[in-house]
Amino acid sequence: MSEIKQSSTNFSNKLALSEECSEAYAANIIGGQWTLVICS
């Protein structure tokens, strides 16, 4: 999977969510934006 550009809105949103939500942080480590949806 390719890396997200650090200047993108998607990267900023993931970073903000990771700081606020431990589940989002874990999902980012596991990889894949659909991890939380699948695990719910």
Secondary structure by P-SEA (a helix, b strand, c coil): ccccccccaaaaaaaaaaaccaaaaaaaaacccccccccc
